Amino acid sequence: MEEKIVYFETPGKDNTEATLQLAAERARSRGIKKVILASTTGETARTAAKLWAKNGLKIIVIPHQYGFMTGQRFPAELVSQLAEQGHTVHFGTMLFHTENLYGMDTPRVMANLLRTFCQGMKVCVEIIFMATDGGYVAPGEEVVVVAGSGRGSDTAVVAIAAPSTRLADLHITEIICKPLQTKQGPPPQMPPPQISPEQMPPIWKKP
């Protein structure tokens, strides 16, 4: 099996429309009907609902939970507007930000590990758990998941959903697109190591 992955040279909201288009195309080719979408201010959710209006996709929008920041940035009126279009907005617990509740660093470690792919990959995994825990997708259901780096969208995957109580059952089966730059910064430009023949391990030396 061969499939295309798109890599964006820079992360951020300038990649939103391209990401949404790629996500819709992959959903159509796989027969997937649900998309889990991260949207903090509602801007990405509005864009997705407009672009996908004729695609038959049901969007499960995941904003920040209440109390994560001062006030709720996702407009209350947009929740109703999206519901009228057949979509859902779910304000669930952001599981990778629960270290203060449990008194351990495991959620932060998991988040930082996923950020080695990119910030959007961390968010994709988190919102899969949130949507499944909330009952909006079924465990084992194949979904497309869209997230981003700060604002907008730049990361999309195909996944097999699972609740947070069954971590091993979650599978990222396809990467549709992602930025080259991770949360920690752009990939380092490392020069090739300068090794003399005397320093080479025997297995590297030609007979």
ChimeraX commands (.cxc) that place a marker at each C-alpha (Angstrom):
marker #1 position 0.00,0.00,0.00 radius 0.5
marker #1 position 1.28,3.45,-0.89 radius 0.5
marker #1 position -0.17,6.75,0.29 radius 0.5
marker #1 position 0.92,10.38,0.21 radius 0.5
marker #1 position 1.96,12.36,3.30 radius 0.5
marker #1 position 2.15,16.15,3.01 radius 0.5
marker #1 position 4.79,17.96,5.08 radius 0.5
marker #1 position 4.35,21.69,5.68 radius 0.5
marker #1 position 7.59,23.66,5.79 radius 0.5
marker #1 position 6.28,25.85,8.61 radius 0.5
marker #1 position 3.57,25.13,11.21 radius 0.5
marker #1 position 0.50,27.22,11.90 radius 0.5
marker #1 position -2.80,28.52,10.65 radius 0.5
marker #1 position -1.62,29.27,7.10 radius 0.5
marker #1 position -1.93,25.51,6.52 radius 0.5
marker #1 position -5.54,25.28,7.71 radius 0.5
marker #1 position -7.42,25.09,4.42 radius 0.5
marker #1 position -4.88,22.68,2.90 radius 0.5
marker #1 position -5.09,20.46,6.00 radius 0.5
marker #1 position -8.90,20.44,5.95 radius 0.5
marker #1 position -8.93,19.62,2.25 radius 0.5
marker #1 position -6.48,16.74,2.71 radius 0.5
marker #1 position -8.46,15.43,5.68 radius 0.5
marker #1 position -11.72,15.46,3.72 radius 0.5
marker #1 position -10.12,13.68,0.78 radius 0.5
marker #1 position -8.74,10.93,3.02 radius 0.5
marker #1 position -12.05,10.56,4.84 radius 0.5
marker #1 position -13.83,10.16,1.52 radius 0.5
marker #1 position -11.32,7.60,0.22 radius 0.5
marker #1 position -11.60,5.55,3.43 radius 0.5
marker #1 position -15.37,5.87,3.81 radius 0.5
marker #1 position -14.96,7.67,7.14 radius 0.5
marker #1 position -17.90,9.82,8.25 radius 0.5
marker #1 position -16.61,11.42,11.48 radius 0.5
marker #1 position -13.82,13.96,11.98 radius 0.5
marker #1 position -12.53,14.97,15.41 radius 0.5
marker #1 position -11.37,18.57,15.15 radius 0.5
marker #1 position -9.48,20.76,17.63 radius 0.5
marker #1 position -10.68,24.38,17.67 radius 0.5
marker #1 position -9.91,26.86,20.45 radius 0.5
marker #1 position -11.61,30.05,19.27 radius 0.5
marker #1 position -14.09,28.49,16.83 radius 0.5
marker #1 position -12.37,29.89,13.74 radius 0.5
marker #1 position -11.18,26.49,12.52 radius 0.5
marker #1 position -14.55,24.92,13.29 radius 0.5
marker #1 position -16.34,27.57,11.22 radius 0.5
marker #1 position -13.93,27.05,8.33 radius 0.5
marker #1 position -14.30,23.28,8.43 radius 0.5
marker #1 position -18.10,23.39,8.61 radius 0.5
marker #1 position -18.16,25.68,5.57 radius 0.5
marker #1 position -15.63,23.71,3.51 radius 0.5
marker #1 position -17.22,20.36,4.36 radius 0.5
marker #1 position -20.86,21.44,4.09 radius 0.5
marker #1 position -21.53,19.10,1.16 radius 0.5
marker #1 position -19.22,16.24,2.18 radius 0.5
marker #1 position -21.55,14.55,4.66 radius 0.5
marker #1 position -18.92,14.65,7.40 radius 0.5
marker #1 position -19.97,14.88,11.04 radius 0.5
marker #1 position -17.55,17.04,13.03 radius 0.5
marker #1 position -16.83,16.51,16.72 radius 0.5
marker #1 position -15.25,19.81,17.75 radius 0.5
marker #1 position -13.00,19.80,20.84 radius 0.5
marker #1 position -12.18,23.23,22.31 radius 0.5
marker #1 position -10.21,23.92,25.49 radius 0.5
marker #1 position -11.94,22.73,28.63 radius 0.5
marker #1 position -13.53,25.29,30.91 radius 0.5
marker #1 position -10.97,26.66,33.38 radius 0.5
marker #1 position -7.92,25.91,31.22 radius 0.5
marker #1 position -7.53,29.64,30.53 radius 0.5
marker #1 position -9.30,32.73,31.83 radius 0.5
marker #1 position -12.73,32.61,30.26 radius 0.5
marker #1 position -13.93,30.33,27.46 radius 0.5
marker #1 position -12.69,31.43,24.03 radius 0.5
marker #1 position -15.07,29.21,22.05 radius 0.5
marker #1 position -18.25,31.25,21.32 radius 0.5
marker #1 position -21.42,29.90,22.92 radius 0.5
marker #1 position -23.49,30.89,19.89 radius 0.5
marker #1 position -21.25,28.80,17.63 radius 0.5
marker #1 position -22.07,25.69,19.66 radius 0.5
marker #1 position -25.73,26.12,18.69 radius 0.5
marker #1 position -24.93,26.99,15.09 radius 0.5
marker #1 position -22.81,23.87,14.65 radius 0.5
marker #1 position -25.48,21.72,16.31 radius 0.5
marker #1 position -28.01,22.97,13.77 radius 0.5
marker #1 position -25.68,21.73,11.03 radius 0.5
marker #1 position -25.42,18.28,12.63 radius 0.5
marker #1 position -22.09,18.75,14.38 radius 0.5
marker #1 position -21.10,18.48,18.06 radius 0.5
marker #1 position -18.95,20.55,20.40 radius 0.5
marker #1 position -17.51,18.72,23.42 radius 0.5
marker #1 position -15.84,20.50,26.35 radius 0.5
marker #1 position -14.02,17.56,27.93 radius 0.5
marker #1 position -11.10,17.22,30.32 radius 0.5
marker #1 position -7.76,17.80,28.59 radius 0.5
marker #1 position -6.05,14.62,29.74 radius 0.5
marker #1 position -2.47,15.72,29.08 radius 0.5
marker #1 position -2.94,18.62,31.51 radius 0.5
marker #1 position -3.95,16.66,34.62 radius 0.5
marker #1 position -0.61,16.42,36.42 radius 0.5
marker #1 position -1.83,18.75,39.18 radius 0.5
marker #1 position -4.80,16.47,39.83 radius 0.5
marker #1 position -2.87,13.20,39.93 radius 0.5
marker #1 position 0.38,14.58,41.38 radius 0.5
marker #1 position 2.58,12.95,38.76 radius 0.5
marker #1 position 4.34,13.96,35.56 radius 0.5
marker #1 position 3.09,11.08,33.37 radius 0.5
marker #1 position 0.59,13.19,31.38 radius 0.5
marker #1 position 3.28,15.80,30.65 radius 0.5
marker #1 position 5.81,13.12,29.65 radius 0.5
marker #1 position 3.31,11.58,27.24 radius 0.5
marker #1 position 2.52,14.99,25.78 radius 0.5
marker #1 position 6.18,15.85,25.28 radius 0.5
marker #1 position 6.84,12.49,23.65 radius 0.5
marker #1 position 4.04,13.09,21.14 radius 0.5
marker #1 position 5.38,16.61,20.52 radius 0.5
marker #1 position 8.53,15.02,19.07 radius 0.5
marker #1 position 6.31,14.38,16.03 radius 0.5
marker #1 position 4.73,17.85,16.25 radius 0.5
marker #1 position 2.39,19.80,18.52 radius 0.5
marker #1 position -0.61,18.73,16.44 radius 0.5
marker #1 position 0.13,15.03,17.00 radius 0.5
marker #1 position -0.07,15.56,20.77 radius 0.5
marker #1 position -3.43,17.30,20.33 radius 0.5
marker #1 position -4.73,14.61,17.95 radius 0.5
marker #1 position -4.15,11.85,20.49 radius 0.5
marker #1 position -5.59,13.92,23.32 radius 0.5
marker #1 position -8.81,14.82,21.49 radius 0.5
marker #1 position -9.34,11.22,20.36 radius 0.5
marker #1 position -9.45,10.22,24.02 radius 0.5
marker #1 position -11.71,13.16,24.87 radius 0.5
marker #1 position -14.19,12.43,22.08 radius 0.5
marker #1 position -14.30,8.70,22.87 radius 0.5
marker #1 position -14.61,9.28,26.61 radius 0.5
marker #1 position -17.53,11.59,25.84 radius 0.5
marker #1 position -19.32,8.94,23.78 radius 0.5
marker #1 position -19.14,10.84,20.48 radius 0.5
marker #1 position -17.13,8.12,18.76 radius 0.5
marker #1 position -17.13,4.42,19.57 radius 0.5
marker #1 position -14.07,2.48,20.72 radius 0.5
marker #1 position -12.60,0.84,17.63 radius 0.5
marker #1 position -14.23,3.36,15.27 radius 0.5
marker #1 position -12.07,4.67,12.43 radius 0.5
marker #1 position -11.93,8.46,12.37 radius 0.5
marker #1 position -10.00,11.33,10.83 radius 0.5
marker #1 position -8.46,13.69,13.40 radius 0.5
marker #1 position -7.35,17.28,12.75 radius 0.5
marker #1 position -5.33,19.57,15.02 radius 0.5
marker #1 position -2.71,22.29,14.83 radius 0.5
marker #1 position 0.12,24.27,16.39 radius 0.5
marker #1 position -1.40,27.08,18.42 radius 0.5
marker #1 position -3.89,28.46,15.90 radius 0.5
marker #1 position -5.49,26.82,12.87 radius 0.5
marker #1 position -4.75,23.32,11.59 radius 0.5
marker #1 position -1.57,21.74,10.25 radius 0.5
marker #1 position -1.82,18.09,11.32 radius 0.5
marker #1 position -4.23,15.33,10.30 radius 0.5
marker #1 position -4.25,11.58,10.88 radius 0.5
marker #1 position -6.43,8.53,10.46 radius 0.5
marker #1 position -6.91,6.70,13.75 radius 0.5
marker #1 position -8.73,3.86,15.46 radius 0.5
marker #1 position -10.40,5.50,18.45 radius 0.5
marker #1 position -10.14,4.35,22.05 radius 0.5
marker #1 position -11.10,5.76,25.44 radius 0.5
marker #1 position -8.45,7.02,27.85 radius 0.5
marker #1 position -8.88,3.87,29.96 radius 0.5
marker #1 position -7.67,1.72,27.03 radius 0.5
marker #1 position -4.55,3.47,25.78 radius 0.5
marker #1 position -3.20,0.37,24.01 radius 0.5
marker #1 position -6.32,0.20,21.85 radius 0.5
marker #1 position -5.66,3.58,20.22 radius 0.5
marker #1 position -3.90,3.34,16.85 radius 0.5
marker #1 position -2.65,6.11,14.57 radius 0.5
marker #1 position -2.88,4.20,11.30 radius 0.5
marker #1 position -2.09,6.95,8.80 radius 0.5
marker #1 position -0.43,10.36,8.88 radius 0.5
marker #1 position -2.15,12.60,6.33 radius 0.5
marker #1 position -0.10,15.75,6.91 radius 0.5
marker #1 position 2.06,17.44,9.52 radius 0.5
marker #1 position 4.55,20.31,9.80 radius 0.5
marker #1 position 8.25,19.54,9.64 radius 0.5
marker #1 position 8.77,21.72,12.71 radius 0.5
marker #1 position 8.00,20.18,16.10 radius 0.5
marker #1 position 6.92,21.91,19.28 radius 0.5
marker #1 position 10.58,22.19,20.28 radius 0.5
marker #1 position 11.60,23.87,17.04 radius 0.5
marker #1 position 12.68,23.03,13.49 radius 0.5
marker #1 position 14.66,19.84,12.83 radius 0.5
marker #1 position 18.35,20.45,13.59 radius 0.5
marker #1 position 20.72,20.72,10.66 radius 0.5
marker #1 position 23.40,18.28,11.73 radius 0.5
marker #1 position 26.62,18.00,9.71 radius 0.5
marker #1 position 27.78,14.45,8.92 radius 0.5
marker #1 position 30.16,13.09,11.54 radius 0.5
marker #1 position 33.85,13.35,10.70 radius 0.5
marker #1 position 35.29,9.92,11.47 radius 0.5
marker #1 position 38.73,8.78,10.46 radius 0.5
marker #1 position 39.24,5.20,9.24 radius 0.5
marker #1 position 41.02,4.42,12.51 radius 0.5
marker #1 position 37.95,5.43,14.50 radius 0.5
marker #1 position 35.52,3.34,12.47 radius 0.5
marker #1 position 34.06,0.21,14.06 radius 0.5
marker #1 position 35.21,-2.94,12.23 radius 0.5
marker #1 position 31.74,-3.51,10.76 radius 0.5
marker #1 position 31.98,-0.17,8.89 radius 0.5
marker #1 position 35.31,-0.98,7.24 radius 0.5
marker #1 position 35.38,-2.43,3.78 radius 0.5
marker #1 position 37.13,-5.82,3.52 radius 0.5
marker link #1:1,2 radius 0.2
marker link #1:2,3 radius 0.2
marker link #1:3,4 radius 0.2
marker link #1:4,5 radius 0.2
marker link #1:5,6 radius 0.2
marker link #1:6,7 radius 0.2
marker link #1:7,8 radius 0.2
marker link #1:8,9 radius 0.2
marker link #1:9,10 radius 0.2
marker link #1:10,11 radius 0.2
marker link #1:11,12 radius 0.2
marker link #1:12,13 radius 0.2
marker link #1:13,14 radius 0.2
marker link #1:14,15 radius 0.2
marker link #1:15,16 radius 0.2
marker link #1:16,17 radius 0.2
marker link #1:17,18 radius 0.2
marker link #1:18,19 radius 0.2
marker link #1:19,20 radius 0.2
marker link #1:20,21 radius 0.2
marker link #1:21,22 radius 0.2
marker link #1:22,23 radius 0.2
marker link #1:23,24 radius 0.2
marker link #1:24,25 radius 0.2
marker link #1:25,26 radius 0.2
marker link #1:26,27 radius 0.2
marker link #1:27,28 radius 0.2
marker link #1:28,29 radius 0.2
marker link #1:29,30 radius 0.2
marker link #1:30,31 radius 0.2
marker link #1:31,32 radius 0.2
marker link #1:32,33 radius 0.2
marker link #1:33,34 radius 0.2
marker link #1:34,35 radius 0.2
marker link #1:35,36 radius 0.2
marker link #1:36,37 radius 0.2
marker link #1:37,38 radius 0.2
marker link #1:38,39 radius 0.2
marker link #1:39,40 radius 0.2
marker link #1:40,41 radius 0.2
marker link #1:41,42 radius 0.2
marker link #1:42,43 radius 0.2
marker link #1:43,44 radius 0.2
marker link #1:44,45 radius 0.2
marker link #1:45,46 radius 0.2
marker link #1:46,47 radius 0.2
marker link #1:47,48 radius 0.2
marker link #1:48,49 radius 0.2
marker link #1:49,50 radius 0.2
marker link #1:50,51 radius 0.2
marker link #1:51,52 radius 0.2
marker link #1:52,53 radius 0.2
marker link #1:53,54 radius 0.2
marker link #1:54,55 radius 0.2
marker link #1:55,56 radius 0.2
marker link #1:56,57 radius 0.2
marker link #1:57,58 radius 0.2
marker link #1:58,59 radius 0.2
marker link #1:59,60 radius 0.2
marker link #1:60,61 radius 0.2
marker link #1:61,62 radius 0.2
marker link #1:62,63 radius 0.2
marker link #1:63,64 radius 0.2
marker link #1:64,65 radius 0.2
marker link #1:65,66 radius 0.2
marker link #1:66,67 radius 0.2
marker link #1:67,68 radius 0.2
marker link #1:68,69 radius 0.2
marker link #1:69,70 radius 0.2
marker link #1:70,71 radius 0.2
marker link #1:71,72 radius 0.2
marker link #1:72,73 radius 0.2
marker link #1:73,74 radius 0.2
marker link #1:74,75 radius 0.2
marker link #1:75,76 radius 0.2
marker link #1:76,77 radius 0.2
marker link #1:77,78 radius 0.2
marker link #1:78,79 radius 0.2
marker link #1:79,80 radius 0.2
marker link #1:80,81 radius 0.2
marker link #1:81,82 radius 0.2
marker link #1:82,83 radius 0.2
marker link #1:83,84 radius 0.2
marker link #1:84,85 radius 0.2
marker link #1:85,86 radius 0.2
marker link #1:86,87 radius 0.2
marker link #1:87,88 radius 0.2
marker link #1:88,89 radius 0.2
marker link #1:89,90 radius 0.2
marker link #1:90,91 radius 0.2
marker link #1:91,92 radius 0.2
marker link #1:92,93 radius 0.2
marker link #1:93,94 radius 0.2
marker link #1:94,95 radius 0.2
marker link #1:95,96 radius 0.2
marker link #1:96,97 radius 0.2
marker link #1:97,98 radius 0.2
marker link #1:98,99 radius 0.2
marker link #1:99,100 radius 0.2
marker link #1:100,101 radius 0.2
marker link #1:101,102 radius 0.2
marker link #1:102,103 radius 0.2
marker link #1:103,104 radius 0.2
marker link #1:104,105 radius 0.2
marker link #1:105,106 radius 0.2
marker link #1:106,107 radius 0.2
marker link #1:107,108 radius 0.2
marker link #1:108,109 radius 0.2
marker link #1:109,110 radius 0.2
marker link #1:110,111 radius 0.2
marker link #1:111,112 radius 0.2
marker link #1:112,113 radius 0.2
marker link #1:113,114 radius 0.2
marker link #1:114,115 radius 0.2
marker link #1:115,116 radius 0.2
marker link #1:116,117 radius 0.2
marker link #1:117,118 radius 0.2
marker link #1:118,119 radius 0.2
marker link #1:119,120 radius 0.2
marker link #1:120,121 radius 0.2
marker link #1:121,122 radius 0.2
marker link #1:122,123 radius 0.2
marker link #1:123,124 radius 0.2
marker link #1:124,125 radius 0.2
marker link #1:125,126 radius 0.2
marker link #1:126,127 radius 0.2
marker link #1:127,128 radius 0.2
marker link #1:128,129 radius 0.2
marker link #1:129,130 radius 0.2
marker link #1:130,131 radius 0.2
marker link #1:131,132 radius 0.2
marker link #1:132,133 radius 0.2
marker link #1:133,134 radius 0.2
marker link #1:134,135 radius 0.2
marker link #1:135,136 radius 0.2
marker link #1:136,137 radius 0.2
marker link #1:137,138 radius 0.2
marker link #1:138,139 radius 0.2
marker link #1:139,140 radius 0.2
marker link #1:140,141 radius 0.2
marker link #1:141,142 radius 0.2
marker link #1:142,143 radius 0.2
marker link #1:143,144 radius 0.2
marker link #1:144,145 radius 0.2
marker link #1:145,146 radius 0.2
marker link #1:146,147 radius 0.2
marker link #1:147,148 radius 0.2
marker link #1:148,149 radius 0.2
marker link #1:149,150 radius 0.2
marker link #1:150,151 radius 0.2
marker link #1:151,152 radius 0.2
marker link #1:152,153 radius 0.2
marker link #1:153,154 radius 0.2
marker link #1:154,155 radius 0.2
marker link #1:155,156 radius 0.2
marker link #1:156,157 radius 0.2
marker link #1:157,158 radius 0.2
marker link #1:158,159 radius 0.2
marker link #1:159,160 radius 0.2
marker link #1:160,161 radius 0.2
marker link #1:161,162 radius 0.2
marker link #1:162,163 radius 0.2
marker link #1:163,164 radius 0.2
marker link #1:164,165 radius 0.2
marker link #1:165,166 radius 0.2
marker link #1:166,167 radius 0.2
marker link #1:167,168 radius 0.2
marker link #1:168,169 radius 0.2
marker link #1:169,170 radius 0.2
marker link #1:170,171 radius 0.2
marker link #1:171,172 radius 0.2
marker link #1:172,173 radius 0.2
marker link #1:173,174 radius 0.2
marker link #1:174,175 radius 0.2
marker link #1:175,176 radius 0.2
marker link #1:176,177 radius 0.2
marker link #1:177,178 radius 0.2
marker link #1:178,179 radius 0.2
marker link #1:179,180 radius 0.2
marker link #1:180,181 radius 0.2
marker link #1:181,182 radius 0.2
marker link #1:182,183 radius 0.2
marker link #1:183,184 radius 0.2
marker link #1:184,185 radius 0.2
marker link #1:185,186 radius 0.2
marker link #1:186,187 radius 0.2
marker link #1:187,188 radius 0.2
marker link #1:188,189 radius 0.2
marker link #1:189,190 radius 0.2
marker link #1:190,191 radius 0.2
marker link #1:191,192 radius 0.2
marker link #1:192,193 radius 0.2
marker link #1:193,194 radius 0.2
marker link #1:194,195 radius 0.2
marker link #1:195,196 radius 0.2
marker link #1:196,197 radius 0.2
marker link #1:197,198 radius 0.2
marker link #1:198,199 radius 0.2
marker link #1:199,200 radius 0.2
marker link #1:200,201 radius 0.2
marker link #1:201,202 radius 0.2
marker link #1:202,203 radius 0.2
marker link #1:203,204 radius 0.2
marker link #1:204,205 radius 0.2
marker link #1:205,206 radius 0.2
marker link #1:206,207 radius 0.2
view
